[in-house]
């Protein structure tokens, strides 16, 4: 979790992250959009557009399968380690809490 919290820091300040995938919302264009066209304060553009999830039927395990390979590649870690880290991290995000 310490590595993940480092992702939230940007020049010494906390950055909001997507409550679905955890992507930092560092720039306006990173934010998704509400139905009225305004920027979402809690979801990224990949997860949320026009007031709804881009993949409303996506399950937590499907999300693990989608995000873990990117994490493994970007951080140079074994896929199984990335899967476990993503699985644990998703449980901290509001969209995936049980």
Backbone as a printed PyTorch tensor [residue, N CA C, xyz], in Angstrom:
tensor([[[  0.8260,  -1.1920,   0.0000],
         [  0.0000,   0.0000,   0.0000],
         [  0.8710,   1.2570,   0.0000]],

        [[  2.0790,   1.1480,   0.5560],
         [  2.9610,   2.3120,   0.5710],
         [  3.2950,   2.7640,  -0.8470]],

        [[  3.5470,   1.8030,  -1.7480],
         [  3.8450,   2.1440,  -3.1340],
         [  2.6650,   2.8430,  -3.7800]],

        [[  1.4810,   2.3860,  -3.4700],
         [  0.2850,   2.9800,  -4.0580],
         [  0.0740,   4.3880,  -3.5450]],

        [[  0.3060,   4.6150,  -2.2570],
         [  0.1080,   5.9620,  -1.7370],
         [  1.0880,   6.9410,  -2.3590]],

        [[  2.2550,   6.4690,  -2.7880],
         [  3.2090,   7.3390,  -3.4790],
         [  2.6350,   7.8360,  -4.7980]],

        [[  1.7960,   7.0320,  -5.4280],
         [  1.1720,   7.4500,  -6.6770],
         [  0.2480,   8.6410,  -6.4770]],

        [[ -0.2380,   8.8290,  -5.2820],
         [ -1.1640,   9.9170,  -4.9950],
         [ -0.4570,  11.2510,  -4.7720]],

        [[  0.8520,  11.2260,  -4.6490],
         [  1.5910,  12.4610,  -4.3640],
         [  2.0830,  13.0840,  -5.6630]],

        [[  1.9400,  14.3670,  -5.7270],
         [  2.4020,  15.1210,  -6.8890],
         [  2.8940,  16.4610,  -6.3660]],

        [[  4.1730,  16.6890,  -6.4510],
         [  4.8110,  17.9050,  -5.9350],
         [  4.3800,  18.2310,  -4.5070]],

        [[  4.3540,  17.2170,  -3.6550],
         [  4.0860,  17.4430,  -2.2480],
         [  2.6270,  17.6020,  -1.8660]],

        [[  1.7010,  17.4190,  -2.7990],
         [  0.2860,  17.5290,  -2.4320],
         [ -0.4560,  16.2660,  -2.8660]],

        [[ -1.5240,  15.9950,  -2.1750],
         [ -2.3150,  14.8140,  -2.5040],
         [ -3.1310,  15.0760,  -3.7660]],

        [[ -3.1900,  14.1050,  -4.6190],
         [ -3.9570,  14.1900,  -5.8570],
         [ -5.1420,  13.2330,  -5.7380]],

        [[ -6.3040,  13.6840,  -6.1380],
         [ -7.4700,  12.7990,  -6.1590],
         [ -7.1980,  11.6590,  -7.1340]],

        [[ -7.7710,  10.5110,  -6.8480],
         [ -7.6470,   9.3690,  -7.7460],
         [ -9.0290,   8.8680,  -8.1210]],

        [[ -9.1090,   8.2170,  -9.2620],
         [-10.3690,   7.6400,  -9.7180],
         [-10.8410,   6.5960,  -8.7100]],

        [[-12.0910,   6.6770,  -8.3160],
         [-12.6450,   5.7420,  -7.3450],
         [-13.0430,   4.4140,  -7.9770]],

        [[-12.7090,   4.2410,  -9.2560],
         [-12.9540,   2.9840,  -9.9390],
         [-11.6520,   2.2560, -10.2580]],

        [[-10.6610,   2.9670, -10.8360],
         [ -9.4110,   2.3140, -11.2400],
         [ -8.1880,   2.7960, -10.4800]],

        [[ -8.2810,   3.9220,  -9.7790],
         [ -7.1630,   4.4390,  -9.0120],
         [ -6.2450,   5.3780,  -9.7790]],

        [[ -6.5660,   5.6750, -11.0280],
         [ -5.7290,   6.5760, -11.8120],
         [ -5.7120,   7.9620, -11.1770]],

        [[ -4.5260,   8.5760, -11.0580],
         [ -4.4780,   9.9350, -10.5190],
         [ -5.2330,  10.9110, -11.4320]],

        [[ -5.9890,  11.7950, -10.8310],
         [ -6.7290,  12.8160, -11.5770],
         [ -5.9460,  14.1210, -11.4910]],

        [[ -4.7500,  14.0860, -12.0630],
         [ -3.8140,  15.2050, -11.9470],
         [ -4.1590,  16.3740, -12.8600]],

        [[ -4.7960,  16.0970, -13.9930],
         [ -5.1280,  17.1540, -14.9590],
         [ -6.6280,  17.1350, -15.2190]],

        [[ -7.1710,  18.2590, -15.6310],
         [ -8.6040,  18.3380, -15.9170],
         [ -9.0250,  17.2810, -16.9270]],

        [[ -8.1950,  17.0650, -17.9370],
         [ -8.5690,  16.1080, -18.9850],
         [ -8.5360,  14.6580, -18.5150]],

        [[ -8.0100,  14.3880, -17.3240],
         [ -8.0300,  13.0430, -16.7550],
         [ -9.4010,  12.6790, -16.2020]],

        [[-10.1940,  13.6950, -15.8650],
         [-11.4920,  13.4720, -15.2220],
         [-12.5450,  13.0410, -16.2270]],

        [[-13.4260,  12.1570, -15.7930],
         [-14.5740,  11.7800, -16.5890],
         [-15.5750,  12.9150, -16.6280]],

        [[-16.7110,  12.6720, -17.2560],
         [-17.7190,  13.7220, -17.3770],
         [-19.0590,  13.2760, -16.8130]],

        [[-19.7470,  14.2340, -16.2340],
         [-21.1080,  14.0020, -15.7430],
         [-22.0810,  14.1440, -16.9120]],

        [[-23.3370,  13.8190, -16.6930],
         [-24.3560,  13.8880, -17.7430],
         [-24.4980,  15.2990, -18.3110]],

        [[-24.2490,  16.3070, -17.4690],
         [-24.3710,  17.6970, -17.9270],
         [-23.1020,  18.2240, -18.5880]],

        [[-22.0790,  17.3550, -18.7350],
         [-20.8270,  17.7560, -19.3680],
         [-19.7660,  18.2550, -18.4220]],

        [[-20.1150,  18.4640, -17.1520],
         [-19.1220,  18.9240, -16.1850],
         [-18.1460,  17.7900, -15.8510]],

        [[-17.0090,  18.1580, -15.3060],
         [-15.9840,  17.1720, -14.9530],
         [-16.3650,  16.4250, -13.6760]],

        [[-16.1270,  15.1390, -13.6820],
         [-16.3350,  14.3340, -12.4860],
         [-15.1810,  14.5850, -11.5240]],

        [[-15.4960,  14.7030, -10.2580],
         [-14.4620,  14.8980,  -9.2450],
         [-13.9290,  13.5710,  -8.7200]],

        [[-14.5750,  12.4420,  -9.0880],
         [-14.1880,  11.1670,  -8.4910],
         [-13.8580,  10.0500,  -9.4780]],

        [[-14.1450,  10.2420, -10.7570],
         [-13.8710,   9.1860, -11.7360],
         [-13.0750,   9.7180, -12.9200]],

        [[-12.2440,   8.8560, -13.5060],
         [-11.4310,   9.2370, -14.6640],
         [-12.2140,   9.0860, -15.9710]],

        [[-11.6400,   9.6290, -17.0250],
         [-12.2700,   9.6020, -18.3390],
         [-12.3610,   8.1960, -18.9260]],

        [[-11.5020,   7.2900, -18.4900],
         [-11.5400,   5.9200, -18.9990],
         [-12.6650,   5.1080, -18.3570]],

        [[-13.0210,   5.4520, -17.1340],
         [-14.0420,   4.6990, -16.3970],
         [-15.4350,   5.3190, -16.4640]],

        [[-15.5240,   6.6410, -16.7080],
         [-16.7960,   7.3420, -16.5070],
         [-16.9650,   8.4540, -17.5320]],

        [[-18.0420,   8.3760, -18.3040],
         [-18.3480,   9.4210, -19.2860],
         [-19.8590,   9.6370, -19.3430]],

        [[-20.2180,  10.8940, -19.5490],
         [-21.6310,  11.2580, -19.7130],
         [-22.5070,  10.7730, -18.5680]],

        [[-21.9490,  10.7760, -17.3570],
         [-22.7290,  10.4390, -16.1730],
         [-22.8620,   8.9670, -15.8780]],

        [[-22.0780,   8.1110, -16.5380],
         [-22.1630,   6.6830, -16.2760],
         [-20.8410,   5.9850, -16.5280]],

        [[-20.7130,   4.7970, -15.9820],
         [-19.5040,   4.0190, -16.1980],
         [-19.4030,   3.6040, -17.6570]],

        [[-18.1990,   3.6180, -18.1930],
         [-17.9930,   3.2100, -19.5800],
         [-18.2260,   1.7130, -19.7400]],

        [[-18.0000,   0.9600, -18.6730],
         [-18.2710,  -0.4830, -18.6610],
         [-19.0600,  -0.8100, -17.3870]],

        [[-20.3570,  -0.5580, -17.4140],
         [-21.1420,  -0.7310, -16.1840],
         [-21.1890,  -2.1720, -15.6740]],

        [[-21.0170,  -3.1420, -16.5370],
         [-21.0780,  -4.5340, -16.1180],
         [-19.7440,  -5.1300, -15.7220]],

        [[-18.6850,  -4.3280, -15.7330],
         [-17.3510,  -4.8140, -15.3950],
         [-17.3320,  -5.3120, -13.9510]],

        [[-16.8480,  -6.5380, -13.7570],
         [-16.7340,  -7.0870, -12.4030],
         [-15.3590,  -6.7660, -11.8320]],

        [[-15.2220,  -6.9460, -10.5430],
         [-13.9300,  -6.6890,  -9.9110],
         [-12.8610,  -7.6220, -10.4790]],

        [[-13.1730,  -8.8800, -10.6740],
         [-12.1840,  -9.8180, -11.2170],
         [-11.8340,  -9.4770, -12.6670]],

        [[-12.7910,  -8.9990, -13.4350],
         [-12.4790,  -8.5500, -14.7920],
         [-11.5630,  -7.3290, -14.7560]],

        [[-11.7860,  -6.4490, -13.7880],
         [-10.9320,  -5.2730, -13.6340],
         [ -9.5070,  -5.7000, -13.2810]],

        [[ -9.3700,  -6.6890, -12.4000],
         [ -8.0410,  -7.2080, -12.0560],
         [ -7.3570,  -7.7130, -13.3270]],

        [[ -8.0900,  -8.4730, -14.1290],
         [ -7.5400,  -9.0120, -15.3700],
         [ -7.1400,  -7.9370, -16.3660]],

        [[ -7.7940,  -6.8210, -16.3240],
         [ -7.5000,  -5.7140, -17.2350],
         [ -6.3370,  -4.8620, -16.7300]],

        [[ -6.3150,  -4.5320, -15.4260],
         [ -5.3260,  -3.6050, -14.8950],
         [ -3.9940,  -4.2610, -14.5390]],

        [[ -4.0170,  -5.5050, -14.1070],
         [ -2.7840,  -6.1680, -13.6600],
         [ -1.7230,  -6.2770, -14.7640]],

        [[ -2.0710,  -6.6470, -15.9960],
         [ -1.0230,  -6.7120, -17.0180],
         [ -0.3470,  -5.3650, -17.2710]],

        [[ -1.1180,  -4.2790, -17.2200],
         [ -0.5250,  -2.9470, -17.3970],
         [  0.4370,  -2.6450, -16.2550]],

        [[  0.0230,  -2.9830, -15.0370],
         [  0.8730,  -2.7330, -13.8800],
         [  2.1470,  -3.5680, -13.9590]],

        [[  2.0170,  -4.8340, -14.3140],
         [  3.1870,  -5.7170, -14.4200],
         [  4.1720,  -5.1750, -15.4470]],

        [[  3.6550,  -4.7500, -16.5780],
         [  4.5230,  -4.2370, -17.6350],
         [  5.1730,  -2.9130, -17.2350]],

        [[  4.3800,  -1.9920, -16.7170],
         [  4.9070,  -0.6660, -16.3730],
         [  5.8780,  -0.6860, -15.1990]],

        [[  5.6810,  -1.6150, -14.2720],
         [  6.5460,  -1.6690, -13.0950],
         [  7.5470,  -2.8130, -13.1500]],

        [[  7.5150,  -3.6020, -14.2280],
         [  8.4630,  -4.6910, -14.3860],
         [  8.3710,  -5.7380, -13.2930]],

        [[  7.1520,  -6.1490, -12.9820],
         [  6.9720,  -7.1440, -11.9290],
         [  6.2890,  -8.3810, -12.4990]],

        [[  6.3840,  -9.5030, -11.8080],
         [  5.7190, -10.7160, -12.2730],
         [  4.2000, -10.5190, -12.3160]],

        [[  3.5350, -11.0680, -13.3250],
         [  2.0760, -10.9090, -13.4470],
         [  1.3020, -11.3410, -12.1990]],

        [[  1.7000, -12.4190, -11.5640],
         [  0.9770, -12.8890, -10.3740],
         [  1.0630, -11.8710,  -9.2400]],

        [[  2.2150, -11.2460,  -9.0790],
         [  2.3830, -10.2110,  -8.0480],
         [  1.5030,  -9.0080,  -8.3620]],

        [[  1.4800,  -8.6120,  -9.6420],
         [  0.6460,  -7.4790, -10.0610],
         [ -0.8260,  -7.7830,  -9.8300]],

        [[ -1.2500,  -8.9980, -10.1380],
         [ -2.6580,  -9.3710,  -9.9170],
         [ -3.0350,  -9.2430,  -8.4490]],

        [[ -2.1720,  -9.7310,  -7.5710],
         [ -2.4710,  -9.6560,  -6.1400],
         [ -2.5100,  -8.2130,  -5.6560]],

        [[ -1.5730,  -7.3980,  -6.1240],
         [ -1.5600,  -5.9940,  -5.7230],
         [ -2.8120,  -5.2720,  -6.2140]],

        [[ -3.2030,  -5.5100,  -7.4620],
         [ -4.3990,  -4.8670,  -8.0100],
         [ -5.6340,  -5.3500,  -7.2640]],

        [[ -5.7160,  -6.6380,  -6.9980],
         [ -6.8690,  -7.1950,  -6.2790],
         [ -7.0180,  -6.5150,  -4.9140]],

        [[ -5.9220,  -6.3680,  -4.1860],
         [ -5.9670,  -5.7250,  -2.8770],
         [ -6.3040,  -4.2360,  -2.9960]],

        [[ -5.7170,  -3.5730,  -3.9820],
         [ -5.9540,  -2.1380,  -4.1470],
         [ -7.4050,  -1.8480,  -4.5160]],

        [[ -7.9800,  -2.6460,  -5.4000],
         [ -9.3640,  -2.4000,  -5.8110],
         [-10.3160,  -2.4430,  -4.6190]],

        [[-10.0020,  -3.2630,  -3.6430],
         [-10.8550,  -3.3370,  -2.4530],
         [-10.8680,  -2.0310,  -1.6600]],

        [[ -9.8990,  -1.1580,  -1.8980],
         [ -9.8670,   0.1290,  -1.1980],
         [-10.6570,   1.2050,  -1.9500]],

        [[-11.0600,   0.9190,  -3.1820],
         [-11.7600,   1.9070,  -3.9990],
         [-13.2720,   1.7510,  -3.8510]],

        [[-13.9890,   2.8550,  -3.7130],
         [-15.4360,   2.8000,  -3.4760],
         [-16.2270,   1.9340,  -4.4650]],

        [[-15.8770,   1.9570,  -5.7370],
         [-16.6520,   1.1620,  -6.6980],
         [-16.6010,  -0.3260,  -6.3960]],

        [[-15.5260,  -0.8080,  -5.8220],
         [-15.3190,  -2.2450,  -5.6770],
         [-15.4590,  -2.7530,  -4.2480]],

        [[-15.7760,  -1.8990,  -3.3070],
         [-15.9540,  -2.3610,  -1.9340],
         [-17.1780,  -3.2500,  -1.8490]],

        [[-17.0800,  -4.2470,  -0.9910],
         [-18.2300,  -5.1610,  -0.8200],
         [-19.1400,  -4.6920,   0.2720]]])
